[in-house]
């Protein structure tokens, strides 16, 4: 049975896009702050930190709040006054914003009425802290129980606490609990309240922006830890082969892309290496790449190899992909225990590069290249036997390494250009990590900047 989707609630103006998310928050007017300075030991603690263009926090002040309020405060502000005797309130009924427009005032005598009047066009709440709170277990000794109820009722609205001038400590505690500011009842006038409403709205907007920024950073950190944990750890214990790899996802701020690779050594001494590429560049493709890598490792350790392994891997892809159009290319090699020969299977993937002393770098044969995984049901992938010799360097890579541009034109590096580049770098004595780093950096430089596609390269060296 499908789960019903709730109708989205309209976003109140206090959180709408009418002002920049990085607007600086502030206190009430400077005169208001000076009048209460002697009663506000926590004033320094209530400085708002606002994200700047670089995403860092900087302290706001009353001046920045005034500038923000004058330029970005929403028009036609609405105030909800919650007080048990609104008619006897000293609040001036005719409030004006900085543009001279009237501030609408709604009144509620209790929280039940307040909940009914708290519609999306309300920007600020003025709450009398002397108002009795609804009965709730544990609220008997809580002087701010009514404020806590209002904050639960209206978590996205700015709240001003109203208290007596001889109860500054209670007002300061209200700010620590969650109110944007507090006002003294006997100091209140229309001009002061109008300014306080505008600054409270801006301060709430700033606090909301800071919270969203912090939540975004936390999610990014969690995603990075997750992606880092999904990167492969080669299993080569007992092998004399040297391993190196480079990985650069094309997605901005990501650690994982649609490219995937892995290397394992089975109990018989055979070293199996694989590299693949899921079409596309999003998080779904990255997740599918991880699934295929894990499946390949499990199947390899279970003893499958060549055509049998790739056929089973295609079944995994067909079951896990989100769209029938998604496919993956793959290159798999299995290196014999003596290290002198290997089996090669290609599924729509570029052929590996091999280099040896006295012989220039070259591509391994790719005449029997089978189709990419997920394209043809019942496809076959022939396994080719290749001779490596006593000493060699084998490089597996994805097409991100060869599809970068060369200069400002449309020319691509291609496999031939990559082979020439690697030949030159090997002649310069580069090996292992240094060779891969130089190759990726040169490809990026030739492209004139960062590559848009994922790039994965792994290197296996055998030195007697």
N, C-alpha and C positions, 0 to 999 in steps of 0.2 A: 504494500500500500504506500503510495507516495507521501512523503512528509509535507504538510502544508507550509508554504513559505509566507512568513508574516509580511504585511504591507509595510514598506519602509516609512518611518516617521519623518516628517519634514524637518529639515535642519533649521534650528532657530537662527535668527539673524546674528546672535552673538557669536556663532561659529561659522557663519557663512563667509563667502569670499569677498565681502565688501571691504575688508582691510587686509593688508598683507599679513601672512602668518608670523612674520618676524617682527611685528609691531612691538615697540618697547612698552613694557608695563610700568605702572607708576602708582604713587600714593594719591591721596586727595590733594587739594590745593596747598601751595606753600604756606599760605596764611593759616589754613586749617592745621597743617602739621606743626607750625610754630606754636599755635595756641595750645596744642596737646603735648608739646615736647617734654614737658616736665612729668607728664603722666605716662610716657611711652618708652620705657627702658628697652623695649624690643624693636625700636624703630629701625636700627641698623640691620636687624635680622630679617626684616621684611623686604629688603631690596630685591627686586625682581631681576633675574638673569635671562637675557633674551638671546636666542640664536642669531648670530650674524650671518653674512653671506657665506662664510667658510664653515658654518655649522658649529662655531664655538659659542660659549656663553659670555656675555658682558653685562655688568651691572647697569640697570636702568635708573632713572631719577625722575624727579617731579617735572623737570623741564622737558625731557624727552617724552614723558607721558602727556604733557600739555600739547606738544607739537603733534604727537600721534592722534590725540583726541580731536584736535582741531581739523586734521586732514582726513581722518579715516573713520570717525565715529559714525555709526549707522544713523540715518535720518529717522525722525519720528520715534524717538525712544519711548519705551513703555516701562513704567515702574509698577511693580506689585507690592503694595504696602500690606504687611501682615501685622495687625495690631488689634487688641480686643476692644478698643474704643477709638476707632478712626475719627469719629466726629469731634472728639476732644483733643485731637493731636495738634501740636503747635506748628505742624508742617504747612508751609505756604502752599495753597492748592494750585496756584498758577505757576508751574515750573517751565523754564525755557532752556533749550539747549544753546550751544555756542553760536548757532546760526539764527537764533531768535525763534526757532520753531517750538511749539508747545510740547512738553513731555507729558504723555498720557499717564494718568494715575488710576490704578485699580486698587480697590481695598478689600481685604478679607479679614474677618474677625477671628478665624481659627484656621487650622491646617486643612480641615475638610473643605472649607470654602476656597482656600488657597489652591488646593489641588485642582479644583474645578476651573479656576481662573488662570491657571498656569499654562497658557497656550504658547505656541511657538513664537509669537510676536512679542513676548515679554523678554526684556533685555536684562533687567536687574530686579532684585528683591530687596526690600527694606524690611528687616525683621526686628520687632521689639523683643529683646531678650527676656523681658518680664512676662511674656506670654506663657501661660501654662502649657506644658507639653502633653500630648496624649499619653494615657497610662501605658507603661511598658515595664516589664520586670527589669529591675536594676537601674531605672531612671530616677528613683526617688531622691538620691543625693547628688544628681548631676545637674548643676546649674545651667549647663548649656545643652540640655536634652532637646529643647525645642529647635536649637540651631542644628543639631545633628539630624533631627527629623527632616528639616528643610533641605539640608545638603544631600540626604538620601533621595528626597523627593525631586530635587532639581540639581543634579550633578553638573549640568552644563551651563548653568546660569550664574551670573555674578550676584554676590550676596553682600549687603551692607548690614552690619549689626547696629542696633540702636540701643543705647544704654544711658544711665544717668551719669552726670559729670563726676560724681563721687565714687564711681565704680569703674575706673579706668583699667584696673587689673582684669576685670571680667571682659572688658572689650578687647584687651590685648590677647587674652586667652581665646577669644572668639576667632581672632585672626589666625592664631596658631592651629586651631581646629580646622579652619578652611574658609572662613569669610575673607572677602577681599579687603575690607577695611571696617572700622567702627566709627560711629558718630555719637556725640553727646546730645541728648535731647534738648537741654536748655541752651545750647549754642547754635542750634539749627536754624537756618533761614533758607529762603528759596535759592539764592545765588550759591551758597555753599553746597546745598544738596544737589543742585544741578551739576556742579562740577564733580562732586563725589560720584554721582551716577556714571558720568562719562568715563572717569578714570577707573572705576570698578569694572566697567564693561571691557575697557582696553586691557586692564590687568588680567581679567579672566581669559581673554583671548590669548594673551601672551603666555599665560600658564598652560592653556590647552595646547598651544603650539609647542611649548617646551616638552610637555608630556608626550605628544605624538613623536617629536624628534627623538626623545630618549627611548621610546618604545621601538621606533624604527632602527635605532642603533643596536638595541638589544637583539632584535630579530636578525639583523645583519650578522652580528657576532655568532648567534646560534647557528645560522645557515653556514657560516664559514667553518665552524667547528664540525658541523655535520658533513659538509663536503670534504673537509680534510680527512675525516675518518673513512670516507668512501674511496679515497685514492688507494691504489694497490700497493701492497708490500710484497715484493718478489720473494719467492721461495726457492733459493738457490743453494741451500746448505749442502756442502759436499762437492759442489761443482768448482772447477778451475776457471770457468769463464768469468770475465769481468763484465759488469752490467752498469749502464748509465741511461738516464731518461730525462727528457725535457717535456714539459706540458704547459701550454698557454691557451686557456679557454678564450673563445671569441666574445663571449658575453661580458659586458662591463660589470666589474665588481664581483665576478664569480671566480670560484676555484675549480669548478667542474663544468665540462662541456659535453658535447655529444661524442667526442673521441674517447676511446678507451684502450687500455693495453694491459698485459699481464705476462709474467714469466714464472714458470714453476719447473721443478726437477722431480721426476717420478722416481720411485724406488729402484728401477732398473738402470738409473743413471742418465736417462734421456732428458734433455732440456727442451721444454716446449715454450715457445714465445708466440705472442699474438698481439695484433694491433687492429683496431677497427674504427669505424666512423658511422654514426647514425645520422641520416639526413636531417637537416634542421639544426637550430642553435638554441632552442629554449630549454627551460628546466625539465620539461617532459622528455625531451631527447636525452638530456643528461641522465635522468633517472633510468631510461631504457638502456643506455650504455652501461650503467652500473649493473643492471640485471643481467645483461649479456656477458659481461666480464665475469661475474660470479658464477653464472651457469657454465661458461667455458672452463673455469678452474675446476668446478665440481666434476664435469664430464671428463676432463683430462685426468684428474686424479683417480677417476673410476676406471680408467683404462681405454677410453675412446680416443680415436685419432682419425685424421683425414676426413674422408667423405662421410663416414658414419657420425663423427662429431659435428660437422657442419650441418648435416641434415637434421640432427636433433636440435641444434642451436636455432635453426630456422623455425622449428616448431615453437620454441620458446618465444621467439620474436613475434610470430603470428598470434600467439595468445596474449602477449603483453602489450603490443602496440595499441595506441589509441585510434589509429586510422589505417585503413587498408593500403594507403599510399606510402606509408612509412617503410623504409628499407634500411639496410646497413651493409656496408662493405667490410671485408675482413681479409687479413693476411695472417696465415698460421704457418709456423715452421716447427719441425721437431728435429733436434740435433742429436745425432747418435752419440752413445756414451764415449766413443773414442774421439769425438769432435771433428772428424774429417769429412763427414757428409751429413746431408740433411734432407728431409722431406719438405715439400712446399705445396701449400694449397692457397689459391687465390679466389676470393669471391667478390669479383668486381673491384678489386683493390689494386693500387699501384704495386709493381713488383719491388722487392727489397733491393738494396744496393750492397754489393760485396766488394771488398778490396783486400789485396794480399801483397806481400813484398815482391817487387819485380813485376807486378801486374797492375795496371791502372784500375781505378774504381769502375765498376760496371753494374748494370742491372741484371738480376737473375732472370732466367727465361719466364715468359708470361704468355706463351702461345696457348696453353690449356687453361687460361683464366676462365673460371666459371662465373655465373651470374651473381649479383649481389643477393644477400639473404633477404627473403621476403618478396622477391619479384616473381619467381616461377615455382609453383607447387611441384614437388617431386624432382627438383633439379639435382644435378650431380656435380661434384667438384673433384676432378682428378688430382691425385697426389703425384707430384713430380720429384724425382730423385736428383739432387744436385751435389756435385763434389766441391768441397770447400778447401781442402788441403790442410797442411799442418799449422799454418798461421794465417789468421784472417780477421777482418772486421766486417760485421754484418749490421746494416742499418735498416730498420723498419720505420715507416713514417706514414702520416696521413696526408691527404691532398692539400691541407692548409699550408704545407711547406712548399708546394710547387705551384700553387695557383695565385701567389702574390704577384703584383705587377712589377715590371722592370721599368723604372722611370715614369714619366708623366703620361706615356701613351697607353695603349691597350695591350701591349705585349706582356705575356706571362712568362714567369721563370721556366716552368715546365720541367719534365724529368731530365732532359738533356742539359739544361742550364744548371740543375741541381747537381748532376753528376760532375760537370766541369768544376763547379764550386767546391765540392767535396774533394776532388782530386787535388785542387790547389791547396786546400787546407791541410790535407794529409801530407803533401810535399813540404809544408811548413812545419811538420812535426807535431801537429795537433792530434790528440787522441782522447778518447773517453769523454768526460764531462766538458773539457775545453773544446773539443771538436763540436759537440752538440751546441754549446753556447755560441760558438763562433758562427755556426751554420744558421741558427735561428736569428741571431742579431743581424747577419748580413742579409738574410731574406727580408727582414723588417726594414732595414735601411734601403734596400732596393725598391721596396714598396712605397717608400716615402712616408712611413709612419706605421702605426700598429696594424696588424693584420686583422681583418674582419672575421676570418674563419678560425675554428679551433685548430690548434697545431699540437700534435703528439709525435715524438720521435724517441725511439729506444735503440740502444747500441749494445751489441754483444761482441766482445773481443776474445780471441783465443791466442795466447802467446805461450809457446811450448816452454 
